Amino acid sequence: MKALLKNYRQPPRKVRLVADLIRGKSVAQAKAALTFLPKKSTPAIEKLIASAVANARNVGISEEGLFVKKITVDKGSVMRRYRPFARGRAGTIDKISSIISLELGTKEQAEKRAPKTAKKTTLKQSSTKVKAPKAKASK
C-alpha cells in the first residue's frame, strides 16, 4: 500500500516536520493529528494517506489495521526565478519542490517482521596489564 506525491510545491524541510509527526502512527491517529495541525503541507499529506488507504482497499485490506510504516520526503525539482536587486544586479530565487512517498503496513506484517531477541554476547576482558613506568633513582 504505497502512494507517491511528486513535485509538491513546498520545501522538503517544512514538509518533514509534518511527516515526522505521523510516522509510526495508525491511520486513524495520523488523520486525527493532521486535522488540528496548522501547517501548509497538512492537506496534501491527508490526501496522500487517503490515496494509500484506497490502494489498500483495492487489494482487500481494511483500514482498521493499517499504520504509517514509512514516510519519506525528498527534494524534487527546483524552479529558478530571478529578481532585481540593488546596483543593477539580479538575484536568484529557488522555488524548491518535494517528493513525498508513503507506505502503509498492517499490524500482522509488523508482528511477523519483529526482530527476535538476540543472544547476549559477553566480551572477555583482555588480560593485558598496563605497567607503570619505573621511577628513576635520584642521587
FILO-800971 format. One record per residue: residue number from 1; x, y, z of N, C-alpha, C in turn. Coordinates in Angstrom, 2 decimals. Example, Ala and Ser with C-alpha at 12.3 -4.5 7.8 and 13.67 -1.06 7.14 Angstrom:
<kekes>
keke nr: 1, n_X: 13.19, n_Y: -5.69, n_Z: 7.80, ca_X: 12.30, ca_Y: -4.50, ca_Z: 7.80, c_X: 13.20, c_Y: -3.30, c_Z: 7.80
keke nr: 2, n_X: 12.85, n_Y: -2.25, n_Z: 7.08, ca_X: 13.67, ca_Y: -1.06, ca_Z: 7.14, c_X: 12.90, c_Y: 0.03, c_Z: 7.87
</kekes>
This chain:
<kekes>
keke nr: 1, n_X: 0.84, n_Y: -1.17, n_Z: 0.00, ca_X: 0.00, ca_Y: 0.00, ca_Z: 0.00, c_X: 0.89, c_Y: 1.24, c_Z: 0.00
keke nr: 2, n_X: 1.19, n_Y: 1.68, n_Z: -1.19, ca_X: 2.07, ca_Y: 2.82, ca_Z: -1.35, c_X: 1.34, c_Y: 3.95, c_Z: -2.05
keke nr: 3, n_X: 1.81, n_Y: 5.16, n_Z: -1.81, ca_X: 1.31, ca_Y: 6.33, ca_Z: -2.51, c_X: 2.47, c_Y: 7.30, c_Z: -2.66
keke nr: 4, n_X: 2.47, n_Y: 8.03, n_Z: -3.76, ca_X: 3.57, ca_Y: 8.92, ca_Z: -4.07, c_X: 3.03, c_Y: 10.26, c_Z: -4.54
keke nr: 5, n_X: 3.61, n_Y: 11.33, n_Z: -4.04, ca_X: 3.24, ca_Y: 12.68, ca_Z: -4.45, c_X: 4.49, c_Y: 13.37, c_Z: -4.97
keke nr: 6, n_X: 4.50, n_Y: 13.66, n_Z: -6.27, ca_X: 5.67, ca_Y: 14.28, ca_Z: -6.88, c_X: 5.43, c_Y: 15.77, c_Z: -7.09
keke nr: 7, n_X: 6.51, n_Y: 16.51, n_Z: -7.06, ca_X: 6.51, ca_Y: 17.94, ca_Z: -7.35, c_X: 5.51, c_Y: 18.73, c_Z: -6.50
keke nr: 8, n_X: 5.48, n_Y: 18.44, n_Z: -5.22, ca_X: 4.67, ca_Y: 19.23, ca_Z: -4.30, c_X: 5.43, c_Y: 20.51, c_Z: -4.00
keke nr: 9, n_X: 4.82, n_Y: 21.66, n_Z: -4.29, ca_X: 5.50, ca_Y: 22.94, ca_Z: -4.25, c_X: 5.69, c_Y: 23.49, c_Z: -2.84
keke nr: 10, n_X: 6.50, n_Y: 22.80, n_Z: -2.07, ca_X: 6.90, ca_Y: 23.30, ca_Z: -0.76, c_X: 8.24, c_Y: 22.66, c_Z: -0.42
keke nr: 11, n_X: 9.14, n_Y: 23.37, n_Z: 0.24, ca_X: 10.45, ca_Y: 22.81, ca_Z: 0.54, c_X: 10.36, c_Y: 21.56, c_Z: 1.43
keke nr: 12, n_X: 11.25, n_Y: 20.59, n_Z: 1.20, ca_X: 11.21, ca_Y: 19.35, ca_Z: 1.97, c_X: 11.40, c_Y: 19.56, c_Z: 3.47
keke nr: 13, n_X: 12.17, n_Y: 20.56, n_Z: 3.84, ca_X: 12.41, ca_Y: 20.80, ca_Z: 5.26, c_X: 11.12, c_Y: 21.09, c_Z: 6.01
keke nr: 14, n_X: 10.22, n_Y: 21.82, n_Z: 5.37, ca_X: 8.95, ca_Y: 22.17, ca_Z: 6.02, c_X: 7.98, c_Y: 20.99, c_Z: 6.01
keke nr: 15, n_X: 8.05, n_Y: 20.16, n_Z: 4.98, ca_X: 7.14, ca_Y: 19.01, ca_Z: 4.89, c_X: 7.56, c_Y: 17.93, c_Z: 5.87
keke nr: 16, n_X: 8.88, n_Y: 17.81, n_Z: 6.12, ca_X: 9.38, ca_Y: 16.78, ca_Z: 7.04, c_X: 8.88, c_Y: 16.99, c_Z: 8.46
keke nr: 17, n_X: 8.58, n_Y: 18.23, n_Z: 8.83, ca_X: 8.03, ca_Y: 18.48, ca_Z: 10.17, c_X: 6.72, c_Y: 17.74, c_Z: 10.36
keke nr: 18, n_X: 5.90, n_Y: 17.74, n_Z: 9.33, ca_X: 4.60, ca_Y: 17.07, ca_Z: 9.40, c_X: 4.79, c_Y: 15.56, c_Z: 9.26
keke nr: 19, n_X: 5.71, n_Y: 15.14, n_Z: 8.39, ca_X: 5.94, ca_Y: 13.71, ca_Z: 8.16, c_X: 6.46, c_Y: 13.03, c_Z: 9.43
keke nr: 20, n_X: 7.33, n_Y: 13.70, n_Z: 10.16, ca_X: 7.87, ca_Y: 13.12, ca_Z: 11.39, c_X: 6.80, c_Y: 12.95, c_Z: 12.45
keke nr: 21, n_X: 5.78, n_Y: 13.79, n_Z: 12.39, ca_X: 4.71, ca_Y: 13.72, ca_Z: 13.38, c_X: 3.86, c_Y: 12.46, c_Z: 13.23
keke nr: 22, n_X: 3.64, n_Y: 11.99, n_Z: 11.99, ca_X: 2.72, ca_Y: 10.88, ca_Z: 11.79, c_X: 3.42, c_Y: 9.54, c_Z: 11.57
keke nr: 23, n_X: 4.73, n_Y: 9.53, n_Z: 11.47, ca_X: 5.47, ca_Y: 8.29, ca_Z: 11.23, c_X: 5.24, c_Y: 7.29, c_Z: 12.37
keke nr: 24, n_X: 4.82, n_Y: 6.08, n_Z: 12.02, ca_X: 4.61, ca_Y: 5.02, ca_Z: 13.00, c_X: 3.23, c_Y: 5.00, c_Z: 13.64
keke nr: 25, n_X: 2.40, n_Y: 5.97, n_Z: 13.36, ca_X: 1.06, ca_Y: 6.01, ca_Z: 13.96, c_X: 0.07, c_Y: 5.25, c_Z: 13.10
keke nr: 26, n_X: -1.04, n_Y: 4.86, n_Z: 13.70, ca_X: -2.10, ca_Y: 4.22, ca_Z: 12.93, c_X: -2.75, c_Y: 5.27, c_Z: 12.03
keke nr: 27, n_X: -3.48, n_Y: 4.80, n_Z: 11.03, ca_X: -4.10, ca_Y: 5.72, ca_Z: 10.07, c_X: -5.09, c_Y: 6.65, c_Z: 10.78
keke nr: 28, n_X: -5.85, n_Y: 6.12, n_Z: 11.70, ca_X: -6.82, ca_Y: 6.94, ca_Z: 12.42, c_X: -6.13, c_Y: 8.00, c_Z: 13.27
keke nr: 29, n_X: -5.05, n_Y: 7.62, n_Z: 13.94, ca_X: -4.31, ca_Y: 8.58, ca_Z: 14.76, c_X: -3.65, c_Y: 9.64, c_Z: 13.89
keke nr: 30, n_X: -3.13, n_Y: 9.24, n_Z: 12.75, ca_X: -2.48, ca_Y: 10.18, ca_Z: 11.84, c_X: -3.48, c_Y: 11.20, c_Z: 11.31
keke nr: 31, n_X: -4.68, n_Y: 10.72, n_Z: 10.91, ca_X: -5.70, ca_Y: 11.64, ca_Z: 10.42, c_X: -6.13, c_Y: 12.62, c_Z: 11.50
keke nr: 32, n_X: -6.27, n_Y: 12.13, n_Z: 12.73, ca_X: -6.67, ca_Y: 13.00, ca_Z: 13.84, c_X: -5.59, c_Y: 14.04, c_Z: 14.13
keke nr: 33, n_X: -4.32, n_Y: 13.64, n_Z: 14.07, ca_X: -3.24, ca_Y: 14.58, ca_Z: 14.33, c_X: -3.16, c_Y: 15.64, c_Z: 13.23
keke nr: 34, n_X: -3.39, n_Y: 15.24, n_Z: 11.99, ca_X: -3.30, ca_Y: 16.18, ca_Z: 10.88, c_X: -4.48, c_Y: 17.15, c_Z: 10.84
keke nr: 35, n_X: -5.61, n_Y: 16.75, n_Z: 11.41, ca_X: -6.79, ca_Y: 17.61, ca_Z: 11.40, c_X: -6.54, c_Y: 18.93, c_Z: 12.11
keke nr: 36, n_X: -5.78, n_Y: 18.89, n_Z: 13.20, ca_X: -5.59, ca_Y: 20.09, ca_Z: 14.02, c_X: -4.21, c_Y: 20.72, c_Z: 13.87
keke nr: 37, n_X: -3.45, n_Y: 20.29, n_Z: 12.88, ca_X: -2.10, ca_Y: 20.82, ca_Z: 12.69, c_X: -2.12, c_Y: 22.00, c_Z: 11.71
keke nr: 38, n_X: -1.68, n_Y: 23.19, n_Z: 12.14, ca_X: -1.75, ca_Y: 24.36, ca_Z: 11.27, c_X: -0.53, c_Y: 24.51, c_Z: 10.36
keke nr: 39, n_X: -0.30, n_Y: 23.55, n_Z: 9.49, ca_X: 0.80, ca_Y: 23.62, ca_Z: 8.54, c_X: 0.27, c_Y: 23.56, c_Z: 7.12
keke nr: 40, n_X: 0.98, n_Y: 24.15, n_Z: 6.17, ca_X: 0.51, ca_Y: 24.21, ca_Z: 4.79, c_X: 0.49, c_Y: 22.83, c_Z: 4.13
keke nr: 41, n_X: 1.41, n_Y: 21.95, n_Z: 4.51, ca_X: 1.50, ca_Y: 20.64, ca_Z: 3.88, c_X: 0.52, c_Y: 19.62, c_Z: 4.44
keke nr: 42, n_X: -0.22, n_Y: 19.97, n_Z: 5.46, ca_X: -1.15, ca_Y: 19.02, ca_Z: 6.09, c_X: -2.21, c_Y: 18.49, c_Z: 5.13
keke nr: 43, n_X: -2.92, n_Y: 19.32, n_Z: 4.35, ca_X: -3.94, ca_Y: 18.76, ca_Z: 3.44, c_X: -3.36, c_Y: 17.82, c_Z: 2.39
keke nr: 44, n_X: -2.17, n_Y: 18.12, n_Z: 1.91, ca_X: -1.55, ca_Y: 17.25, ca_Z: 0.89, c_X: -1.22, c_Y: 15.88, c_Z: 1.47
keke nr: 45, n_X: -0.72, n_Y: 15.85, n_Z: 2.70, ca_X: -0.38, ca_Y: 14.57, ca_Z: 3.32, c_X: -1.65, c_Y: 13.80, c_Z: 3.68
keke nr: 46, n_X: -2.72, n_Y: 14.52, n_Z: 4.07, ca_X: -4.01, ca_Y: 13.85, ca_Z: 4.32, c_X: -4.52, c_Y: 13.17, c_Z: 3.06
keke nr: 47, n_X: -4.41, n_Y: 13.85, n_Z: 1.92, ca_X: -4.83, ca_Y: 13.26, ca_Z: 0.66, c_X: -3.97, c_Y: 12.06, c_Z: 0.30
keke nr: 48, n_X: -2.70, n_Y: 12.15, n_Z: 0.60, ca_X: -1.78, ca_Y: 11.05, ca_Z: 0.31, c_X: -2.12, c_Y: 9.82, c_Z: 1.14
keke nr: 49, n_X: -2.48, n_Y: 10.03, n_Z: 2.40, ca_X: -2.90, ca_Y: 8.91, ca_Z: 3.26, c_X: -4.19, c_Y: 8.31, c_Z: 2.72
keke nr: 50, n_X: -5.13, n_Y: 9.15, n_Z: 2.31, ca_X: -6.40, ca_Y: 8.65, ca_Z: 1.75, c_X: -6.14, c_Y: 7.84, c_Z: 0.49
keke nr: 51, n_X: -5.19, n_Y: 8.26, n_Z: -0.33, ca_X: -4.86, ca_Y: 7.53, ca_Z: -1.54, c_X: -4.25, c_Y: 6.17, c_Z: -1.21
keke nr: 52, n_X: -3.36, n_Y: 6.12, n_Z: -0.23, ca_X: -2.76, ca_Y: 4.85, ca_Z: 0.17, c_X: -3.79, c_Y: 3.90, c_Z: 0.77
keke nr: 53, n_X: -4.74, n_Y: 4.45, n_Z: 1.52, ca_X: -5.82, ca_Y: 3.61, ca_Z: 2.09, c_X: -6.70, c_Y: 3.06, c_Z: 0.97
keke nr: 54, n_X: -6.97, n_Y: 3.88, n_Z: -0.04, ca_X: -7.76, ca_Y: 3.41, ca_Z: -1.18, c_X: -7.01, c_Y: 2.31, c_Z: -1.94
keke nr: 55, n_X: -5.70, n_Y: 2.44, n_Z: -2.07, ca_X: -4.90, ca_Y: 1.39, ca_Z: -2.70, c_X: -4.96, c_Y: 0.10, c_Z: -1.89
keke nr: 56, n_X: -5.00, n_Y: 0.23, n_Z: -0.57, ca_X: -5.09, ca_Y: -0.96, ca_Z: 0.29, c_X: -6.46, c_Y: -1.63, c_Z: 0.15
keke nr: 57, n_X: -7.51, n_Y: -0.82, n_Z: 0.01, ca_X: -8.85, ca_Y: -1.39, ca_Z: -0.16, c_X: -8.95, c_Y: -2.17, c_Z: -1.46
keke nr: 58, n_X: -8.28, n_Y: -1.69, n_Z: -2.52, ca_X: -8.30, ca_Y: -2.41, ca_Z: -3.79, c_X: -7.65, c_Y: -3.78, c_Z: -3.68
keke nr: 59, n_X: -6.68, n_Y: -3.89, n_Z: -2.79, ca_X: -6.01, ca_Y: -5.18, ca_Z: -2.58, c_X: -6.86, c_Y: -6.07, c_Z: -1.67
keke nr: 60, n_X: -7.72, n_Y: -5.47, n_Z: -0.86, ca_X: -8.60, ca_Y: -6.23, ca_Z: 0.03, c_X: -8.22, c_Y: -6.13, c_Z: 1.49
keke nr: 61, n_X: -7.55, n_Y: -5.06, n_Z: 1.87, ca_X: -7.14, ca_Y: -4.86, ca_Z: 3.27, c_X: -7.99, c_Y: -3.75, c_Z: 3.86
keke nr: 62, n_X: -8.49, n_Y: -3.97, n_Z: 5.07, ca_X: -9.33, ca_Y: -2.95, ca_Z: 5.70, c_X: -8.46, c_Y: -1.86, c_Z: 6.32
keke nr: 63, n_X: -9.07, n_Y: -0.73, n_Z: 6.56, ca_X: -8.35, ca_Y: 0.44, ca_Z: 7.08, c_X: -7.99, c_Y: 0.28, c_Z: 8.55
keke nr: 64, n_X: -8.67, n_Y: -0.58, n_Z: 9.26, ca_X: -8.52, ca_Y: -0.66, ca_Z: 10.71, c_X: -7.12, c_Y: -1.07, c_Z: 11.15
keke nr: 65, n_X: -6.49, n_Y: -2.00, n_Z: 10.44, ca_X: -5.20, ca_Y: -2.50, ca_Z: 10.90, c_X: -4.01, c_Y: -1.81, c_Z: 10.27
keke nr: 66, n_X: -4.22, n_Y: -0.70, n_Z: 9.59, ca_X: -3.12, ca_Y: -0.04, ca_Z: 8.88, c_X: -2.43, c_Y: 1.01, c_Z: 9.74
keke nr: 67, n_X: -1.12, n_Y: 1.13, n_Z: 9.53, ca_X: -0.36, ca_Y: 2.19, ca_Z: 10.18, c_X: 0.66, c_Y: 2.74, c_Z: 9.19
keke nr: 68, n_X: 1.20, n_Y: 3.91, n_Z: 9.49, ca_X: 2.17, ca_Y: 4.55, ca_Z: 8.62, c_X: 3.52, c_Y: 3.88, c_Z: 8.86
keke nr: 69, n_X: 3.87, n_Y: 2.98, n_Z: 7.94, ca_X: 5.10, ca_Y: 2.21, ca_Z: 8.09, c_X: 6.32, c_Y: 3.05, c_Z: 7.73
keke nr: 70, n_X: 6.21, n_Y: 3.78, n_Z: 6.64, ca_X: 7.36, ca_Y: 4.55, ca_Z: 6.16, c_X: 6.86, c_Y: 5.79, c_Z: 5.42
keke nr: 71, n_X: 7.44, n_Y: 6.93, n_Z: 5.74, ca_X: 7.13, ca_Y: 8.15, ca_Z: 5.00, c_X: 8.44, c_Y: 8.91, c_Z: 4.83
keke nr: 72, n_X: 8.76, n_Y: 9.22, n_Z: 3.57, ca_X: 9.99, ca_Y: 9.93, ca_Z: 3.28, c_X: 9.67, c_Y: 11.18, c_Z: 2.46
keke nr: 73, n_X: 10.44, n_Y: 12.22, n_Z: 2.70, ca_X: 10.29, ca_Y: 13.47, ca_Z: 1.96, c_X: 11.65, c_Y: 13.80, c_Z: 1.35
keke nr: 74, n_X: 11.70, n_Y: 13.79, n_Z: 0.02, ca_X: 12.94, ca_Y: 14.06, ca_Z: -0.70, c_X: 12.80, c_Y: 15.36, c_Z: -1.49
keke nr: 75, n_X: 13.94, n_Y: 15.87, n_Z: -1.93, ca_X: 13.95, ca_Y: 17.10, ca_Z: -2.70, c_X: 13.55, c_Y: 16.81, c_Z: -4.14
keke nr: 76, n_X: 12.65, n_Y: 17.61, n_Z: -4.66, ca_X: 12.21, ca_Y: 17.45, ca_Z: -6.04, c_X: 12.89, c_Y: 18.46, c_Z: -6.94
keke nr: 77, n_X: 12.22, n_Y: 18.84, n_Z: -7.99, ca_X: 12.80, ca_Y: 19.79, ca_Z: -8.95, c_X: 12.83, c_Y: 21.19, c_Z: -8.36
keke nr: 78, n_X: 13.73, n_Y: 22.00, n_Z: -8.89, ca_X: 13.90, ca_Y: 23.37, ca_Z: -8.41, c_X: 13.60, c_Y: 24.33, c_Z: -9.56
keke nr: 79, n_X: 12.67, n_Y: 25.26, n_Z: -9.31, ca_X: 12.41, ca_Y: 26.32, ca_Z: -10.29, c_X: 13.25, c_Y: 27.52, c_Z: -9.90
keke nr: 80, n_X: 14.03, n_Y: 28.01, n_Z: -10.84, ca_X: 14.87, ca_Y: 29.17, ca_Z: -10.55, c_X: 14.24, c_Y: 30.41, c_Z: -11.17
keke nr: 81, n_X: 14.01, n_Y: 31.40, n_Z: -10.34, ca_X: 13.45, ca_Y: 32.65, ca_Z: -10.80, c_X: 14.43, c_Y: 33.76, c_Z: -10.47
keke nr: 82, n_X: 14.36, n_Y: 34.86, n_Z: -11.19, ca_X: 15.29, ca_Y: 35.95, ca_Z: -10.98, c_X: 14.54, c_Y: 37.20, c_Z: -10.58
keke nr: 83, n_X: 15.20, n_Y: 37.99, n_Z: -9.74, ca_X: 14.58, ca_Y: 39.19, ca_Z: -9.20, c_X: 15.63, c_Y: 40.30, c_Z: -9.19
keke nr: 84, n_X: 15.24, n_Y: 41.51, n_Z: -9.52, ca_X: 16.23, ca_Y: 42.59, ca_Z: -9.50, c_X: 16.63, c_Y: 42.97, c_Z: -8.07
keke nr: 85, n_X: 17.93, n_Y: 43.19, n_Z: -7.91, ca_X: 18.45, ca_Y: 43.64, ca_Z: -6.63, c_X: 19.18, c_Y: 44.96, c_Z: -6.83
keke nr: 86, n_X: 19.82, n_Y: 45.44, n_Z: -5.81, ca_X: 20.49, ca_Y: 46.74, ca_Z: -5.84, c_X: 21.66, c_Y: 46.75, c_Z: -6.82
keke nr: 87, n_X: 21.99, n_Y: 47.92, n_Z: -7.31, ca_X: 23.11, ca_Y: 48.17, ca_Z: -8.21, c_X: 23.01, c_Y: 47.41, c_Z: -9.52
keke nr: 88, n_X: 21.80, n_Y: 47.19, n_Z: -9.99, ca_X: 21.60, ca_Y: 46.57, ca_Z: -11.28, c_X: 21.86, c_Y: 45.07, c_Z: -11.33
keke nr: 89, n_X: 21.93, n_Y: 44.45, n_Z: -10.19, ca_X: 22.19, ca_Y: 43.02, ca_Z: -10.15, c_X: 20.89, c_Y: 42.24, c_Z: -10.17
keke nr: 90, n_X: 21.01, n_Y: 40.96, n_Z: -10.51, ca_X: 19.85, ca_Y: 40.06, ca_Z: -10.47, c_X: 20.17, c_Y: 38.93, c_Z: -9.49
keke nr: 91, n_X: 19.24, n_Y: 38.64, n_Z: -8.62, ca_X: 19.43, ca_Y: 37.56, ca_Z: -7.65, c_X: 18.51, c_Y: 36.40, c_Z: -7.97
keke nr: 92, n_X: 18.98, n_Y: 35.21, n_Z: -7.70, ca_X: 18.15, ca_Y: 34.03, ca_Z: -7.97, c_X: 17.28, c_Y: 33.71, c_Z: -6.76
keke nr: 93, n_X: 16.10, n_Y: 33.26, n_Z: -7.05, ca_X: 15.19, ca_Y: 32.78, ca_Z: -6.03, c_X: 14.84, c_Y: 31.35, c_Z: -6.42
keke nr: 94, n_X: 15.18, n_Y: 30.40, n_Z: -5.55, ca_X: 14.93, ca_Y: 28.99, ca_Z: -5.82, c_X: 13.60, c_Y: 28.59, c_Z: -5.20
keke nr: 95, n_X: 12.74, n_Y: 28.01, n_Z: -6.02, ca_X: 11.46, ca_Y: 27.51, ca_Z: -5.54, c_X: 11.57, c_Y: 25.99, c_Z: -5.54
keke nr: 96, n_X: 11.77, n_Y: 25.42, n_Z: -4.36, ca_X: 12.07, ca_Y: 24.00, ca_Z: -4.22, c_X: 10.78, c_Y: 23.21, c_Z: -4.05
keke nr: 97, n_X: 10.71, n_Y: 22.07, n_Z: -4.71, ca_X: 9.55, ca_Y: 21.19, ca_Z: -4.55, c_X: 9.96, c_Y: 19.92, c_Z: -3.83
keke nr: 98, n_X: 8.98, n_Y: 19.15, n_Z: -3.40, ca_X: 9.22, ca_Y: 17.94, ca_Z: -2.63, c_X: 8.61, c_Y: 16.73, c_Z: -3.31
keke nr: 99, n_X: 9.18, n_Y: 15.58, n_Z: -3.02, ca_X: 8.62, ca_Y: 14.30, ca_Z: -3.43, c_X: 8.32, c_Y: 13.53, c_Z: -2.14
keke nr: 100, n_X: 7.05, n_Y: 13.24, n_Z: -1.91, ca_X: 6.64, ca_Y: 12.56, ca_Z: -0.68, c_X: 6.21, c_Y: 11.15, c_Z: -1.04
keke nr: 101, n_X: 6.83, n_Y: 10.17, n_Z: -0.39, ca_X: 6.43, ca_Y: 8.78, ca_Z: -0.61, c_X: 5.95, c_Y: 8.21, c_Z: 0.72
keke nr: 102, n_X: 4.84, n_Y: 7.51, n_Z: 0.67, ca_X: 4.19, ca_Y: 6.98, ca_Z: 1.86, c_X: 3.94, c_Y: 5.49, c_Z: 1.68
keke nr: 103, n_X: 4.22, n_Y: 4.73, n_Z: 2.72, ca_X: 3.96, ca_Y: 3.30, ca_Z: 2.68, c_X: 3.23, c_Y: 2.91, c_Z: 3.96
keke nr: 104, n_X: 2.11, n_Y: 2.23, n_Z: 3.77, ca_X: 1.33, ca_Y: 1.75, ca_Z: 4.91, c_X: 1.62, c_Y: 0.28, c_Z: 5.14
keke nr: 105, n_X: 1.56, n_Y: -0.13, n_Z: 6.38, ca_X: 1.74, ca_Y: -1.53, ca_Z: 6.73, c_X: 0.62, c_Y: -1.99, c_Z: 7.62
keke nr: 106, n_X: 0.47, n_Y: -3.32, n_Z: 7.72, ca_X: -0.55, ca_Y: -3.88, ca_Z: 8.60, c_X: 0.09, c_Y: -4.34, c_Z: 9.89
keke nr: 107, n_X: -0.71, n_Y: -4.50, n_Z: 10.90, ca_X: -0.20, ca_Y: -4.94, ca_Z: 12.21, c_X: 0.39, c_Y: -6.35, c_Z: 12.11
keke nr: 108, n_X: -0.23, n_Y: -7.20, n_Z: 11.27, ca_X: 0.25, ca_Y: -8.58, ca_Z: 11.14, c_X: 1.65, c_Y: -8.60, c_Z: 10.53
keke nr: 109, n_X: 1.90, n_Y: -7.74, n_Z: 9.54, ca_X: 3.22, ca_Y: -7.68, ca_Z: 8.93, c_X: 4.26, c_Y: -7.21, c_Z: 9.93
keke nr: 110, n_X: 3.86, n_Y: -6.27, n_Z: 10.78, ca_X: 4.80, ca_Y: -5.75, ca_Z: 11.77, c_X: 5.15, c_Y: -6.82, c_Z: 12.79
keke nr: 111, n_X: 4.19, n_Y: -7.66, n_Z: 13.16, ca_X: 4.46, ca_Y: -8.71, ca_Z: 14.14, c_X: 5.33, c_Y: -9.80, c_Z: 13.54
keke nr: 112, n_X: 5.13, n_Y: -10.11, n_Z: 12.25, ca_X: 5.94, ca_Y: -11.15, ca_Z: 11.60, c_X: 7.39, c_Y: -10.72, c_Z: 11.47
keke nr: 113, n_X: 7.60, n_Y: -9.45, n_Z: 11.18, ca_X: 8.95, ca_Y: -8.96, ca_Z: 10.94, c_X: 9.65, c_Y: -8.45, c_Z: 12.19
keke nr: 114, n_X: 9.02, n_Y: -8.63, n_Z: 13.34, ca_X: 9.63, ca_Y: -8.16, ca_Z: 14.58, c_X: 10.93, c_Y: -8.93, c_Z: 14.81
keke nr: 115, n_X: 11.99, n_Y: -8.25, n_Z: 15.17, ca_X: 13.26, ca_Y: -8.94, ca_Z: 15.37, c_X: 13.21, c_Y: -9.86, c_Z: 16.59
keke nr: 116, n_X: 13.81, n_Y: -11.02, n_Z: 16.43, ca_X: 13.87, ca_Y: -11.96, ca_Z: 17.54, c_X: 14.90, c_Y: -11.46, c_Z: 18.54
keke nr: 117, n_X: 14.71, n_Y: -11.87, n_Z: 19.78, ca_X: 15.66, ca_Y: -11.43, ca_Z: 20.80, c_X: 17.00, c_Y: -12.09, c_Z: 20.54
keke nr: 118, n_X: 18.01, n_Y: -11.29, n_Z: 20.41, ca_X: 19.34, ca_Y: -11.80, ca_Z: 20.12, c_X: 20.01, c_Y: -12.24, c_Z: 21.41
keke nr: 119, n_X: 20.85, n_Y: -13.26, n_Z: 21.29, ca_X: 21.58, ca_Y: -13.73, ca_Z: 22.46, c_X: 22.64, c_Y: -12.70, c_Z: 22.81
keke nr: 120, n_X: 22.78, n_Y: -12.49, n_Z: 24.08, ca_X: 23.76, ca_Y: -11.52, ca_Z: 24.51, c_X: 25.14, c_Y: -12.16, c_Z: 24.45
keke nr: 121, n_X: 26.05, n_Y: -11.48, n_Z: 23.85, ca_X: 27.41, ca_Y: -11.97, ca_Z: 23.79, c_X: 28.23, c_Y: -11.21, c_Z: 24.81
keke nr: 122, n_X: 28.96, n_Y: -11.96, n_Z: 25.59, ca_X: 29.77, ca_Y: -11.31, ca_Z: 26.62, c_X: 31.16, c_Y: -11.09, c_Z: 26.07
keke nr: 123, n_X: 31.66, n_Y: -9.94, n_Z: 26.28, ca_X: 33.00, ca_Y: -9.61, ca_Z: 25.85, c_X: 33.98, c_Y: -9.98, c_Z: 26.94
keke nr: 124, n_X: 35.01, n_Y: -10.71, n_Z: 26.56, ca_X: 36.03, ca_Y: -11.07, ca_Z: 27.53, c_X: 36.97, c_Y: -9.88, c_Z: 27.69
keke nr: 125, n_X: 37.28, n_Y: -9.61, n_Z: 28.92, ca_X: 38.20, ca_Y: -8.50, ca_Z: 29.15, c_X: 39.61, c_Y: -8.98, c_Z: 28.87
keke nr: 126, n_X: 40.35, n_Y: -8.14, n_Z: 28.26, ca_X: 41.72, ca_Y: -8.53, ca_Z: 27.92, c_X: 42.56, c_Y: -8.61, c_Z: 29.19
keke nr: 127, n_X: 43.44, n_Y: -9.60, n_Z: 29.19, ca_X: 44.24, ca_Y: -9.82, ca_Z: 30.39, c_X: 45.54, c_Y: -9.04, c_Z: 30.37
keke nr: 128, n_X: 45.70, n_Y: -8.17, n_Z: 29.41, ca_X: 46.92, ca_Y: -7.36, ca_Z: 29.34, c_X: 46.87, c_Y: -6.30, c_Z: 30.42
keke nr: 129, n_X: 47.92, n_Y: -6.24, n_Z: 31.13, ca_X: 48.01, ca_Y: -5.24, ca_Z: 32.18, c_X: 48.96, c_Y: -4.14, c_Z: 31.75
keke nr: 130, n_X: 48.62, n_Y: -2.96, n_Z: 32.07, ca_X: 49.48, ca_Y: -1.82, ca_Z: 31.74, c_X: 50.42, c_Y: -1.61, c_Z: 32.90
keke nr: 131, n_X: 51.72, n_Y: -1.64, n_Z: 32.58, ca_X: 52.73, ca_Y: -1.45, ca_Z: 33.62, c_X: 53.01, c_Y: 0.03, c_Z: 33.79
keke nr: 132, n_X: 53.17, n_Y: 0.41, n_Z: 35.02, ca_X: 53.50, ca_Y: 1.81, ca_Z: 35.31, c_X: 54.97, c_Y: 2.03, c_Z: 35.01
keke nr: 133, n_X: 55.33, n_Y: 3.20, n_Z: 34.51, ca_X: 56.75, ca_Y: 3.45, ca_Z: 34.24, c_X: 57.56, c_Y: 3.46, c_Z: 35.53
keke nr: 134, n_X: 58.78, n_Y: 2.92, n_Z: 35.41, ca_X: 59.65, ca_Y: 2.86, ca_Z: 36.59, c_X: 60.20, c_Y: 4.26, c_Z: 36.90
keke nr: 135, n_X: 60.24, n_Y: 4.55, n_Z: 38.17, ca_X: 60.77, ca_Y: 5.84, ca_Z: 38.58, c_X: 62.29, c_Y: 5.77, c_Z: 38.57
keke nr: 136, n_X: 62.93, n_Y: 6.81, n_Z: 38.09, ca_X: 64.39, ca_Y: 6.85, ca_Z: 38.06, c_X: 64.89, c_Y: 7.18, c_Z: 39.46
keke nr: 137, n_X: 65.93, n_Y: 6.47, n_Z: 39.80, ca_X: 66.52, ca_Y: 6.70, ca_Z: 41.12, c_X: 67.31, c_Y: 8.00, c_Z: 41.08
keke nr: 138, n_X: 67.07, n_Y: 8.85, n_Z: 42.03, ca_X: 67.78, ca_Y: 10.12, ca_Z: 42.07, c_X: 68.96, c_Y: 10.01, c_Z: 42.98
keke nr: 139, n_X: 70.06, n_Y: 10.68, n_Z: 42.70, ca_X: 71.28, ca_Y: 10.61, ca_Z: 43.51, c_X: 71.40, c_Y: 11.77, c_Z: 44.43
</kekes>
